[in-house]
Amino acid sequence: MTMLATRAVEAEAVTPRRRSRRRKQLIGALYAAPTAFVVGLFFLVPLGLVAWMSLHRWPLLGPPSMNVPDNYTALSDDKLLSTALWFTLKYTVLVTVLLFVISFGLALIVQHRFRGVAILRTAFFLPAAVGFASASLLFLGLLSSEIGPFGSKLPSVSSSPTAALSSAVGLVLWRFAGFNMLILLTGLQAIPTEVYEAARLDGASWWQTFRSITLPLMRTTIALVLTLMVSGSLLAFDQFWILTRGGPDNSTTSLVMVIYRKAFIELDLGSAAAVSVLLLVLLLIVSVVQLRVLRRRS
């Protein structure tokens, strides 16, 4: 009887706990429901529609028709797509390396407090307040041979592929260096100062401190910044469409520009959806590889 009574008391005590746990889970689900609805409506549904469109011949006007796998097999014979893919990968590597080095350098410059550091931080971040399309138009005017103050001193954007690429890279560095600097600065300031003081007492040099303390403790922030840089570079469109229109001779045509051309110039939404799926797969592969490399290093 004593054991049965003890078990009954324990069961009565567990039941309110389960009810409280279920109530908390229900409240959490209700809080997450609006976000889940928005994500499903504006991300998952369009993603499913794009995947479905990529399996069809989908003209802008007229009924679609299934043509699996013609949209995907045709991509291998598309010379513009292969050129755009190679250019986008090259541009992504170039921009990611330069932008990360400059952003990290700016963050290290304004990491500590000194007179005028607030002005420097503001000056470095100010370009991020300018809209990307507006910044592209600004650079287009500055580099114009007719109205730009630097047009006569610098090569024209349309003069060569190198000049076109350099103008786009310069625009991205000017526009996004301050933004990424702010993210990296947040990670730097989260490192306890006691760690640096202990390293100085042990006689560690600046490079040893940076390599053994700063970089390992910044791995999460660095992963975030690199993911943003790589994703943004693979999805590049505004700077090339406004500055170069993909020229000269399609040398600065990105993957997103190929999607735009197929959808709104050639009016072939099925092929555009197939390229979009290809770009999504590329983004997933790059992101997974990048995160695994960073985790191994950490």
N, C-alpha and C positions, 0 to 999 in steps of 0.2 A: 504494500500500500504506500509505503514511504517513497519508493522509487517511482511509482506511478504518479504520485502527487508532485514529485520534483519535476518529472518530465512535462506534466501538465502546466506547471508554472513556467518552465522554460519555453514551452510552445506559445503560451500567452504573451511572453516577453518578446519572442521573435516576431510574432505577427505584427505588432505595431511598428517594429523596425522595418519589416518588409513594406508595410504600407507607406511609411515615411520615405523609403528609398524609391518606391514606385512614383510617389507624388513628386519627388524631386526630379526624377527622370522625365515625367510628364511635363513639368514646368520647363525643364531644359529643352524638351522637344518643341514646346510651344514658342519659346524664344527663338529657336533656330528655324522654325517653319517659314517666316517671311523671307529670310535669306535663302533658304533652300528653294522656295518658290521662284524667287528672282533668278537664281542661278539656273534652275531648270528651264525657265521660260526664255531667258535671254542668252543662254550658253548651250545647254544640252539639246534643246529643240532645234536651234539653228545648226548645231553640229550634226545632228541626225539628218536634217534636211540637205545639208551639203553632201554628206556621204551618199544619200539617196540620189541626189542630182548627178553625182559623178558616175552613176551607173546608167545614165540615160543620155540620149541626144535631146538636149533641152534648149530649143531656140527661145529667143526673147519673146517672139510672138508665135503662137501655134502650140498644139499639144505635144508633150514629150513622148519619146518612145525608147524602150529599153534597147541598149546596145552594148551590153557587157561582153568583153572588156575593152571595147574599141577606144574609149577615152584614155585608158591607161596605156594601151599598146602604142597609141599614136604619140605618146609623150617621148618615146625613145627616138623617134624620127624628127622631133622638133628641134631644129638647130638653135632657134632663139632661146628656148628653154634651157638647153645645155649651156649656152653662153651665159645666160642669166644666173644659172645655178653656180657655175664656176666663179663668176664675178661676185655673187652674194657671199660665198664662202670666203673668198679673198678679202672682201670688204669687212666681213665680220671679224676675221682674225686681226686685221690691221687696226680697226677701230677699237676693238676690245683691249688690245695691248696698249695702245697709245692712251686711250681714255682712262684705263686703270692706273697706269703709271702717273699721269698728270693729276688725276683726282687724289690718289694716295699722297703724292708729293704736296699738293695744296693742303690736304688734311694734316700732314705732319708739320707744315709751316705754321698753321693757326691752331695747333693742338694746345699749346701752353698760353697762359695769359701774359700779355705784355701791352705796352702802350700802343694803341691803334689796332689791336687785333680784331676788335669788333668791326672797324671800318673795312679791314681786309676780308673778313668773313662775308660781310654784306656785299662787297664788290665782287667777290668770287661767285656768290650765289645769284646775283642780280640777273644774269642772262637766263637763268632757269624760269624767271617770271615772264619771259617773252614767249608767246605762242610759237610752236615750231614752224607753222606755215608763215607766220609773220617774220620769224628769223630767216627763213629761206628767202623770202622776198627782199629782206634787208640785205642779205649777202648778194643776191642777184643785182640789186641796185649798186652796191659798192664795187662789184667786179665788172659792171657794165662799161664797155669801151666808150659809150656815148655820154652817160650822165654820172658814172661812178668816179670818185676821187682817186681810186687805185687802178682804174681800167687801163690807163696808159702805161702803168709801171708793171702790171702783172699780166701774164698770158691770159687770153680770153678763155672762158669756160668751155667754149665749143672748139677751141683750137686744137686740142689733142686729148686723148683718153686720160693721160696723166694729169693735165690741168683740170679736167672735169672731176676726176676722182679726188684730187687734192682739195678742190673747193668744197666738195661735199664733206670730206673728212674734217676740214677746218671748221665748217659750220657745226658739225656734231660735237667736236671738242669744245668749241666756244659755248654751245648751248647746254651741254650736259655735264661738263666737268664740275661745275659748282654744285649741282644737285647730288652727284655721286660723292663729292667731297663731304657734303653734309652727312650722308649716311655713314661714311667711313669715320668721320669725326665723332659721331655718336658712339661707334664701337671703340674708338681710341680712348674716349673719356670714360668709358665703362670699366677700363682696366684699373685696378687699384694702384694707387701711387706707392703703396708699401712694397709692391713687387719690384718696381724700378729702384726704390731706395735700397732694397736688399741686394739687387744686382750690382749697384754702384759700390756698396760696401765690400762685395766679393771681388771687385776690380774688373768687372765686365766692361768691355768697350761698347760704343754706341752700336756698332754693327752686330756684336754678339747679343746685346739686349734686344735689338730689333728682330734678329733671326730666331732667338730662342724664347722670347717672351711676347713681343708684339704680334708677330705673325701667327703663332699658335693660338693665342687668346682672341685673335680677330677672325678665326676661320669661319664662324657663322656669318659675320658681317660680310666678309669677302665672298662667301658663297652667294649671298643675296645680291651683292653688287654685280658679280660676274654673270649671274643668271639674268639680271635685268639688262646688262650690256649685250649679251649674246642674243637674247630674245629680241631686243629692240633693233639690233643690226640685221638679223635675219628677216625682220618685218619692215625693213627700210622702204619708204615710198616717197614721202613728202619732199625730202631734199633733192632726190633725183628727178622727180616729176617737175618741180618748180625750177631747179637750177639748170638741169641738162636735158630734160625730156628723154632721158635714156641714151643720148648721143655722147660723142659723135659715133655714128655707125653702130648703134646699140651697145657700145662698150660700157655704158653705165646703166644698163637695164637690169633691175632687180627682179626677184621672183614675184613680189607683189605687183610690180608693174606688168609682168606677163599675165597675171590673173586679171588685172584691170583691162588690158588690151583684149584678151579673149572674151571677157564678159561684156564690155561696153563698146568695143570697136568692131570686133568680129562677131559679136552677138551670139556667142557659143557658150552658154552658161554651163553646159555639161563638162566641157574641157576645162573651163575655169574652175569648176568644183573639183575636178581631178587634180589640178595643180595645187589647189588649196589643201586637199588631203595629203598630197606629197609634202607640202611645206609643214603641215602639222606633224607628220611622222618625223621629218627632219628635226623639228623643234624638240620633240620628245626624246629622240636619240641623243642629241647634243646635251640636253638638260640632264638625262640619266647618266651619261658618261662623265659630265662635269661634276655632278654631285658625288659620284663614286670615287673619282680621283681626289677630290677634296677630303672625303672621309678617310681614304687610305692614308693621305698625308697627315691628317690629324691624328 
